[in-house]
Amino acid sequence: MGLFGDLDIESAADDPFAVPDNTYYCYVTDMVAKAAQSGKNGLNIEYTVNVGEHKGKKIREWKRIPDGAESDDDKNAMSYIKSRMLDLGVPAERINSVTKDDVVGTYVAVTVKTKGEYQNVNKVVIKPEGETPEATSVFG
């Protein structure tokens, strides 16, 4: 018998913080611009699952904030941020001045897909307050 007795450690999730690929109803619970350990600036958006088996789990999304708009990569990064802000209900004319308070508390459906070792937020759609997976066909 091993160190763990009858405990089946092998069957444990590889990442205790990850949620399985699916669509989750969440509140936006944080949004902050900060530097990553790599030194690159980014936008960190945190969603907290509101219903179901994974209620309370956090889903985090990172969008790179470019230093300028010179390269195609920088232009793409700006487009990704703009797209997500629009997804979160920020009017186009307010994107340049958006604050955390503009999006925290927004109720959304977040679709998560794992690619390699990274869990990616593929889609975010605003949902009416109180809508649940059982009340809609989002979960096909």
Salt bridges, closest charged atoms under 4 A:
ASP30 OD1 - LYS100 NZ 3.04
GLU46 OE1 - LYS58 NZ 3.98
GLU46 OE2 - ARG60 NH2 3.05
GLU61 OE2 - LYS63 NZ 3.25
GLU61 OE2 - ARG84 NH2 2.78
ASP74 OD1 - ARG64 NH1 3.20
ASP87 OD2 - ARG84 NH1 2.51
ASP102 OD2 - ARG94 NH2 2.56
GLU131 OE2 - LYS127 NZ 3.72
